[in-house]
Amino acid sequence: MASSSSTVISKDVDRASADNTIDFFNDWRVSSRALDNTSTKDFYSNIIGGHLRIHKIQRGRVTCFFTVKPGLQSELIVEASIARSGKNVTAVAVDFKFKESENLVYTSRATFYNTPVAKL
């Protein structure tokens, strides 16, 4: 779960934005409804999101910790950053690293297409 007590907030991020980020992670938890149907879209997002702990909030970047219990018994650093942001497109990069060695385990990118609001 996200926690604001141990979260490091960069000086260039205003407190309201940091609070919104913390609230987003606190609201992103597994509900019993999500566990009822494991074939639904974003099922894994619901499970993983409930176990992320925010470590650091910076402008355009959030760093979280994620503990892996079965098998590996280790903790991962999950770092998400805005790779590119424009008027119509935003690209996000997410890196998963071992906390002890900071060796890269997995990396992913996502592209979001921003729909402009129509002016009436």
Buried (B, 14 or more C-beta within 10 A) or exposed (E): EBEBEEBEBEEEBEEEEBEEBBEEBBEBBBEEEBEEEEEEEEBEEBBBBBBBBBBBBBEEBBBBBBEBEEEEEBBBBBBBBEBEEEEEEBBBBBBBBBEEEEEEBEEEEEEEEEEEEEEE
